[in-house]
């Protein structure tokens, strides 16, 4: 290996070339495989790091009811509110099922690969 008194970018490259020249060919292939594997893992972490924000601003309005309303009015309003609640619950279940199917698809792909 050469030793230079002055610092330059050529020296380290020549040293690297000298080191790689004395290596066997299979060692270079393993070096390349190590770099590719490391790159794939880092790329996977980078791509997997994206996620959507779960926070959603939700404003809840409170209704002011009369104190003298009848029982029939209360029951009628409860029926209206129940329909809205069931609709929200159905949307939530649909989202949950969609997410479950996405994970099942990934799981099936991993099982097909033997993992």
Buried (B, 14 or more C-beta within 10 A) or exposed (E): EEEEEEEEEEBEEEBEEEEEEEEEEEEEEEEEEEEEEEEEEEEEEEEEEEEEEEEEEEEEEEEEEEEEEEEEEEEEEEEEEEEEEEEEEEEEEEEEEEEEEEEEEEEEEEEEEEE
